[in-house]
């Protein structure tokens, strides 16, 4: 099991002010962010600033929807009021919301959990079997490691509704089963009449199982509010991802069939001439 993340709920007003004014410069990694110089106007916002790694939005009143989230970038939104209008997914990325009021509508959530693994083999999938007599099976491919979760930070005077937030590590991918070895080659045919055929050849070795991927680490969820947020209005999950399913080694190939005996007549004693008894 990968490491779990961390949940922080801040109620200190002084600390809230520091976080509020500092979060625009510092994001979860603690590294200073260089914002783009060009500001893109939008009639829903004061401004949108974009870099290769960050989207920063400033507004008065904003309804947060999935189309505002760029999948490969972190997000910072500053506004007087932020409404979480639908389920928000930012797999493995950081999201920071700073506002006087943040409201979660009914049955919506924010998810920064790690993405699904690239290589995740099903139990029935296996690598290439041996094809020619005595050929070994191919080793199985490894499952991908689970992706790490991003971090979610909410800083507001008050949070309304039920804050459902997940920052769970992604599960590891299952390994691929090893390929089965091929049956051994058939023995040679006997070289002379009545001679025994050769022994069958050794079967191919089964391929080794691919390693299962490790689970990703859980992220950090921070909720800083001026007014106390009851625990029954927060549903937070920051578990680490589970490792992938174990794979099986390939089965060895059976021994080859024995060769056929030599062909031809076998005569015992002398051959009699016609009329001789």
Secondary structure as the mmCIF struct_conf table of DSSP 4:
data_model
#
loop_
_struct_conf.conf_type_id
_struct_conf.id
_struct_conf.beg_label_comp_id
_struct_conf.beg_label_asym_id
_struct_conf.beg_label_seq_id
_struct_conf.end_label_comp_id
_struct_conf.end_label_asym_id
_struct_conf.end_label_seq_id
HELX_LH_PP_P HELX_LH_PP_P1 UNK A 2 UNK A 4
STRN STRN1 UNK A 6 UNK A 10
HELX_RH_AL_P HELX_RH_AL_P1 UNK A 13 UNK A 22
TURN_TY1_P TURN_TY1_P1 UNK A 23 UNK A 25
STRN STRN2 UNK A 26 UNK A 26
TURN_TY1_P TURN_TY1_P2 UNK A 28 UNK A 29
HELX_LH_PP_P HELX_LH_PP_P2 UNK A 31 UNK A 31
STRN STRN3 UNK A 32 UNK A 32
HELX_LH_PP_P HELX_LH_PP_P3 UNK A 33 UNK A 33
BEND BEND1 UNK A 37 UNK A 37
STRN STRN4 UNK A 40 UNK A 42
TURN_TY1_P TURN_TY1_P3 UNK A 43 UNK A 44
STRN STRN5 UNK A 45 UNK A 50
BEND BEND2 UNK A 52 UNK A 53
STRN STRN6 UNK A 54 UNK A 58
BEND BEND3 UNK A 60 UNK A 60
STRN STRN7 UNK A 61 UNK A 64
HELX_RH_3T_P HELX_RH_3T_P1 UNK A 66 UNK A 68
TURN_TY1_P TURN_TY1_P4 UNK A 71 UNK A 72
BEND BEND4 UNK A 73 UNK A 73
STRN STRN8 UNK A 74 UNK A 84
BEND BEND5 UNK A 86 UNK A 86
STRN STRN9 UNK A 88 UNK A 89
TURN_TY1_P TURN_TY1_P5 UNK A 91 UNK A 92
STRN STRN10 UNK A 95 UNK A 104
HELX_LH_PP_P HELX_LH_PP_P4 UNK A 105 UNK A 105
TURN_TY1_P TURN_TY1_P6 UNK A 106 UNK A 107
STRN STRN11 UNK A 110 UNK A 111
HELX_LH_PP_P HELX_LH_PP_P5 UNK A 113 UNK A 117
BEND BEND6 UNK A 118 UNK A 118
TURN_TY1_P TURN_TY1_P7 UNK A 123 UNK A 124
STRN STRN12 UNK A 126 UNK A 126
HELX_LH_PP_P HELX_LH_PP_P6 UNK A 128 UNK A 130
BEND BEND7 UNK A 132 UNK A 132
TURN_TY1_P TURN_TY1_P8 UNK A 133 UNK A 134
HELX_LH_PP_P HELX_LH_PP_P7 UNK A 135 UNK A 149
STRN STRN13 UNK A 152 UNK A 160
BEND BEND8 UNK A 161 UNK A 161
STRN STRN14 UNK A 163 UNK A 166
HELX_LH_PP_P HELX_LH_PP_P8 UNK A 168 UNK A 176
STRN STRN15 UNK A 177 UNK A 177
HELX_LH_PP_P HELX_LH_PP_P9 UNK A 178 UNK A 190
BEND BEND9 UNK A 191 UNK A 192
TURN_TY1_P TURN_TY1_P9 UNK A 193 UNK A 194
HELX_LH_PP_P HELX_LH_PP_P10 UNK A 195 UNK A 218
STRN STRN16 UNK A 220 UNK A 225
BEND BEND10 UNK A 226 UNK A 227
HELX_RH_3T_P HELX_RH_3T_P2 UNK A 231 UNK A 233
STRN STRN17 UNK A 234 UNK A 237
HELX_LH_PP_P HELX_LH_PP_P11 UNK A 239 UNK A 247
HELX_LH_PP_P HELX_LH_PP_P12 UNK A 249 UNK A 263
BEND BEND11 UNK A 264 UNK A 264
BEND BEND12 UNK A 269 UNK A 269
HELX_LH_PP_P HELX_LH_PP_P13 UNK A 270 UNK A 273
TURN_TY1_P TURN_TY1_P10 UNK A 274 UNK A 275
#
